């Protein structure tokens, strides 16, 4: 098949994105146009339908709606305030403590909710009044919230890791989950270093959380432990082989619902809204996955991945150069595309090149997801950026300027993850999940 058709597929898709057509529609329409141009109408129609159904016909994907449901229950279950107080207990002694509290809270809440946007909204809404009262610059405090909220997408349970498992051809979910901890923590620590540097440079030593009494500290830990217990129960069960990721997601729903009822922060009347939100998000994600499966087939049929691979390898055979090129392309893509569609489209293109050059699939997963997480905080399509600004009331122009130092340092952390494989592979090897 003429690879120029694959080039036109890419041009058509990018053209639709430029016209502000929703990404899922652009993926499906561009793929169908190309398929109808190279195959008979009936063959193209049947093939597209089969590929879309096959793409979402995966037992592992059942984990996504259940984790989304668990996250929505916890969003409404009063979890954020308990995690914020626990974070204050842990990092309240640092200079500029509220910024560090924001980052650590995002890491914990993002992990239990599985959503960067939910973390930015819930934690930002909880801490914004305190940050303003302490005299923090509104643009800086918003940038802290925006830059750190994607860390929860690497710290399991993470829907992004499940999506990668499916699109990569069945990479172990348990291995991906355990591998995500170190990169996720590195993302959070990187944001903390930038916040600490800002605090020292601005001379803002004030704002440390008052040292708690032993009684209040124990009370804070007691109130937060049940929420954090979700991670221990679900991830421990998955890694220990007690249950699968899908079964773990079901347990997460029961756990979060029971916990919210115990906290008396959710009522049965809230379930209608929660169910509606979960259905909408799940439908969007499954449509994206189905449409992306059609595009992946169309790209493979037209030879586009081979064309891109040959082009990159023709420029250099040095793995360092190739990985730098991949990261540069993905950073640009992340500015214009959300994480999930970008993951679905570019994993089948770049993963064969990476594995050909000796990169382990788990290592590649950490690299591409960490990379695309940075895009969540960058304009013009950074969802966390807009949510963070709406929560704090800061002007987006000032926040963009304030978030640049965070993004630059996160890119440096990305290079560490890219070129130091043990960061991603140490824990999976330690637990015997990979060899």
Phi, psi and omega in degrees: 000141180294121182290346177297333176297319177298323177297319179292328175300313180296317180296318180296318179297313180295325177296320178293321177298319179297332179272011177065025172286136179309142188302316182299318179293318180298319179298311183294312185294315180297321179293316181294320179301314180294318180297320179291337181277342184243349180231156172303151187303314183293321179295316180297318182296312181295317181298315180299316180296316180298316182294321179297316180293317179299323182297325181259358180273068182225130179299325181297328182291342177298337180294330186297306180299327180289320177293323176297317179297316178299319179296317179295323177296317181289329177300324182263000187262014177073026183282323187302314184297323179292321179289325178297316180295324177294320177296322177298323179295324185280319187238014182293346181274350182282152173298138183064044192300325185297328176295317179291325176298317178302313182296311182295323178296319178297320179297316182287314183289323176297325179291316183281334181263336180075017184222126177290319181295318178297320178295315180299321182286311185291310182290318179300317180294325181288320187264341185306314179298320181292319179297318179293320180295325180281355176088016177293143174298130186296322179295318180294313182297325176292320179297322176301313181295316184292317185288330186267341185296331179290350181302328180292345178282344176261327180279120186289160002283133186231126177295328180297321178292325177292317178300317178298319181303318182288311186288338180273358177097021174104029174301140184304123178294320180299317179294321178295318180299310183291330179289335185287343185297309185294311176301322179295319178293322178298320178300315179294316180296324177299315178296324178295320179297318178295317179297321179294319178297317178299317181298315180294317184292323182275354180071021183270075180277347181286176175092012177285140180293138181300137182299123184281158173284164180299322181295314181291326178295315179296324178294320179296316179297317181298321181286332184269331186303318178301323179293315179290338179298336177303316181295317182296313183294309186290306184292320178299320179292321180291311182293325180283356178077016180286322176210166180279174178298322179293316177295323176297324178295320177296319177296323178298322178296311180297318181297310184293324179293315179297321180295317180294324177293321177296322177286347182058036181251006179216143179240166180297333179292338178286342186296328179297313179295316180298316180296320179296313180298317180297317180297316181297312181295318180296318180299317179297315182295318180292324176295319177299316182294317178297314179295321180292330176294322176297315181295320180300318178295316181298319179295318179294321181294324181272352177082018182296315178301321178294320179299313180295318179299313180297322181294314181294317181288339176286334179285323180194148174256004180280119181304324181299314180295317181296316181293325175296319177297316178303312182296321179297314179297315182293324177297320178292316179300318182297337178287338186243354186219141176294164187299312187298308178297323179296320178296318182292325184277316191267343176300312179295339180277312189270332185298317178299325178293315182297314181292327177297329180269008173098008179276132179291143179306322178296317178298316179298320179300315180295322180295310186289322181288318176301316180300309183289337174297326179298323181296337179296335183259004185246149174286164003267356186243013182296107184296319180295327180299314182288322178294315179300319179292321180293327180287317185272338184082010179283153177284135186297328180296317180289326180291322178301317179295320182286334184276346182302312179302323178296315182296321180296318179290326177293327175295321175298317177296324177299319179295323176299314180295324181292317190255002174237086186303329184297336177301319182270332190258349185300307183293316177301323177290322181298323181270006177072023182274337175222166181252000000 
